[in-house]
Amino acid sequence: MNREFYGKLIFELSKPGRRGFHVADNRLPEVDGAIPANLQREQPLQLPEVDEPTVVRHYTNMSNNNFGVDTGFYPLGSCTMKYNPKINEEVSSHHAFRNLHPDTPEMAVQGALKMYYELQRALSEIGGMAEFTLNPYAGAHGELTGLMVIRAYHAGRGDDARVKVIVPDSAHGTNPASAAVAGLDIVEVKSRPDGTVDVDDLRPLLDGTVAAVMMTNPNTLGIFEKNIPEIAKLVHDAGALLYYDGANLNPMLGVARPGDMGFDVMHINLHKTFSTPHGGGGPGAGPVGVRAGLEQYLPYPKVVKNADGTYSLVTDGESLGKISSHLGNFGVEMRALAYILSLGKENIGNVGPLATLGANYIKESLKDKYLLPIEGVCKHEFVFDGLIDKSTGVTTLNIAKRLLDYGYHAPTIYFPLLFHESLMIEPTETESVDTLDDFIEVMRKIADEAATDPEMVKSAPHNTPVSRPDDTEAALHPVVKYE
Ligand SMILES: *Cc1c(COP(=O)(O)O)cnc(C)c1O
């Protein structure tokens, strides 16, 4: 961090008359009265006046204040920050794709439609579904789309008594939120002490008013739901559909398919499962897949392959209509297909086992210092309930902040809500054992510091450019202009 620029706003680097550009004289005559007097600026615009190197250094230094998966290990559970291979960027920013106008006629964008079609097919194969739409822009948007498909299915059977969605208490917050946006009532089903859905609690909730049950598997605790076949039967016997939240499909890749487990509708977060850096809320894509018999309800446009090998857009049929403009988030889709094709069928099956191995390795190496509320094998992620020794008052928040001092992004904290001090760790499959070992060593060191020097841990971070911003205040009342 360069002291000259540290903490300064670009306006504070301004010197009257400094310039970083030169505009050639256009040699056109000035026309008096071309702009009406009341629209003319009386004072010159107050812009920072800086030379080009200052601008470049200012923004480069600012970017160094940020933490990304390209700067360090980012073990964010549930929201999965996966390494994005640079070849994906090259592919998705290729000018032939990047410069396409969304309204270009079909015959001139056959390559783009082929990319879209192939990703639809690849996801259908990976998910064990009959068909996928790539249109939704995010996981939550995929959930909403999937629930709209489910509503359309029930409406198509003339059954309009189904107004409820059952959601486990461990579910991601977007599940109940999407159900509410879809106009459905939310009923919560409890988890058992082992973290899986309590089938005995679920059974009496299932009746003719239930449209769907939403499940995440492995659930947000990283625990595999072993009772899915039984749950699928109960749900289907009650006339409802089973929804799979596949936001993070990492542990399943090449190992198991939601379609084979009895799920009817699912979404996948391309930005968590198939790379794409998505910090700060974007960009994302949440394609939705359905089993045979529900394809007709998927939103349009759909991309189909014709008998002569060309591709077309379909915008009619029983579809629930449009849920996004054009064909979704094309750049994210391209990265996902690049990720899938570079692994290929032979290697994609290693993703799940490696992600699972890494998570279990960290869990087992730290559980003598951090409280593991649910013992046993986890999948791609797991949750600690803070330190085992809480006597010095060091919290999960303090641990997360202290990790920043050591150059690690914090894990997900205070989610899921099942424990008071949740610390949710997910390594992803691309991290080497050396990275995992270093992280484990630092986590152990922090546990020791919490015992010997708790005040230092409580006041962390000490090495970051900004220490402890008030994140609630920053979200509610952001200061976005210089005064
Ligand atoms: C991230 C996540 C979502 C929501 O996805 P967004 O793209 O953030 O809308 C839903 N469910 C689970 C389990 C998730 O991890």
The ligand as a MOL file (V3000), in Angstrom:
LIG
                    3D

  0  0  0     0  0            999 V3000
M  V30 BEGIN CTAB
M  V30 COUNTS 15 15 0 0 0
M  V30 BEGIN ATOM
M  V30 1 C -26.3070 -19.2070 -2.5760 0
M  V30 2 C -27.4480 -20.0610 -2.2970 0
M  V30 3 C -28.7310 -19.7110 -2.7710 0
M  V30 4 C -29.0240 -18.3930 -3.4600 0
M  V30 5 O -28.3020 -18.1540 -4.6280 0
M  V30 6 P -28.1070 -16.6610 -5.1590 0
M  V30 7 O -27.4290 -16.7970 -6.4760 0
M  V30 8 O -27.2710 -15.9390 -4.1370 0
M  V30 9 O -29.4570 -16.0440 -5.3010 0
M  V30 10 C -29.7610 -20.6080 -2.5270 0
M  V30 11 N -29.5640 -21.7430 -1.8500 0
M  V30 12 C -28.3510 -22.1130 -1.3720 0
M  V30 13 C -28.1940 -23.4130 -0.6520 0
M  V30 14 C -27.2520 -21.2780 -1.5800 0
M  V30 15 O -26.0540 -21.6300 -1.1040 0
M  V30 END ATOM
M  V30 BEGIN BOND
M  V30 1 1 1 2
M  V30 2 1 2 3
M  V30 3 2 2 14
M  V30 4 1 3 4
M  V30 5 2 3 10
M  V30 6 1 4 5
M  V30 7 1 5 6
M  V30 8 2 6 7
M  V30 9 1 6 8
M  V30 10 1 6 9
M  V30 11 1 10 11
M  V30 12 2 11 12
M  V30 13 1 12 13
M  V30 14 1 12 14
M  V30 15 1 14 15
M  V30 END BOND
M  V30 END CTAB
M  END
